[in-house]
Amino acid sequence: MLNLIGRRALQGLLTLLVVSFLVFAGTELLPGDVAQAVLGQHATPESLQELRVQLGLDRPAPLRYLSWLAGVIHLDFGVSLASQVPVRTLVAERLGHTLILAGLSAAVAVPIAFVIGLGAATRPAGVFDRVSSIGALCVSALPEFFLGTLLVLIFAVNLRWLPAIAYVTEFRSFGQMVTSLAMPVATLAAVIVSQMARMIRATVVNVLSLPYVEMAVLKGVSYRRIILVHALRNAVGPIANVVALNLAYLVSGIVIVETVFVYPGLARLLVDAVSSRDFPVIQACVLIFCAVYIALMLLADIAAIIGNPRLRHQEMKK
Amino acid sequence: MTAVKPSSAAANLRNAKRRTLSATGVFAVAILLLWILVALFGPFLAPHNEADIVSDANFMRPTAEYLLGTDYIGRDVFSRLIYGARTTLATGLIATLIAECLGICLGFFAAIRGGIVDSVMSRLNDALLSFPHIMMGLVVIAALGSSIPVLIATSGFVYASAVYRIARALAMELREKEFIEAARARGEGTWWVLSREILPNTTLPLLTDFALRLSFIILFMSSLGFLGLGVQPPTADWGSMVRENMEGLGSGSLAPIIPAAAIASITVALNLLVDELSMRTGRIYGRTRE
């Protein structure tokens, strides 16, 4: 098992390397170069040359990639072109906010998805199953900015219960944190729940159709016990897999949600950097988001390996 | 998606043989047809031009003259919604066509060739899939700027990798079938086998995938529009319209909600349709959105 996990982890690391290469190569796609993009069409040749030297653009691309990569390993992402501040400082300011938002959304979404998914699986094709299936299908197809703006219109503008903008630099009290994060968290959680509940339901229904569950039913074991003890134990691996896969969605969902609520997180930093073509910041943010995404995918696979006895004991068979 | 249980095999067969759509299916198709008609005949339906500033008052409430009110610089929201249907549907459809063509061609090719070609292509594809779509979009737009051709090409390319997976899996299933073997034994070439034997037998699942992919691509492109990185003003595009009018939200204007709801109506209708179609193919589609 460890062998298998180790190989998968190595594969993840390799993927990250490929991603770092693609992110770096992205800036090479520029017509002209970064200096031209930053200074615009009317820059003088002298100022262009000066900026090129400052950015190290006079060196060949492979060399620049390697020195950039070496910097990244030491958490040195270079200096922002727009603000002349080290990218590390900018990222450090924002990363915490994004982690709070993502963490809270996951903490809210996972239990709700479990209750809905298990509830629907206990009576497939029952009323609750049908309603939750259609509901989840519709919610999962909604754009985040629709959910977000609708929540703002209802709870901030019409009911005046919550502030419209999650403009937070520090949380002064628990109550204030709850009110300012309620809508962004609800938006993200709604999309995660809708996808996760469907997949949890499918996984459990799948396990419930296995012969050993039928055996338990014939033995007279109560339905609740079958689900919570017999089925859930075998569904743990696939469900952990589903959870990790769906949390990976946060990486893209958070980009929209932070924009809707003007939340000072890493995704806002990234979107602003794309608008102003601040390449060192873009590279750093994209790399961080991709690393989290790859890590969650890795976690999903590891959960699948641990949860599946056939994979767990693969070495013993050989 | 529902896990296909052996006991429901009869039900599946019944579903597969059904030619008519359920009530939900009809509802979904009606919404899609409505938007397609609006997109086709937009200029005849819209009372004003998409870029015309028709009123001094911005974020006006709906009135008899301006059915959905006015936007942040006093343009008619109703007219812009109609013109926006054109931009949103046309860019989405073209990008989806690119994604499907690219994905199907490469996926079928990999499945038929097999061996080292297949492994190399599939590994490369896995690497691309480990890049969240929105991140790839942001990097490309940062480098090339956001013009409509760049947006379409990026979305088409980004979503081709998911199509590749499905097309390859479909072709792999068929590859071992007798009628393929028979065609090969007759001496038919690879192209003939792909276009005459494999493609006709994968039409329904591929069409279903088309609808699902279209909904993802519309979400993707309108998300970029919402971030201010999509279709640039003054062209009306639903995602960009949400962004432009966000400042009116605080005063209760419907201008940002209406285009967002229009996108939602299309993506929900497409997903309901996919749900219906996938019951007939008995195939489970990867629904995780990115």
Interface residues (C-beta under 8 A of the other chain):
Chain A: T15 V18 V19 L22 V23 G26 T27 E28 L29 L30 P31 P124 I134 L137 C138 S140 A141 L142 P143 E144 F145 F146 T149 L150 V152 L153 A156 V157 N158 A164 V191 Q195 R198 M199 A202 T203 V205 N206 S209 L245 N246 A248 Y249 V251 S252 V255 I256 T259 V260 L270 V271 A273 V274 S275 R277 F279 I282 V286 F289 C290 Y293 I294 M297
Chain B: M1 T2 A3 K5 P6 S7 T24 D126 A127 S130 F131 P132 H133 I134 M135 M136 L138 V139 V140 I141 A142 A143 L144 S215 L219 S222 S223 F226 L227 G228 L229 G239 V242 M246 L249 G250 S251 G252 P256 I257 A260 A261 I263 A264 T267 V268 L270 N271 L272 D275 I284 R287 T288 R289 E290
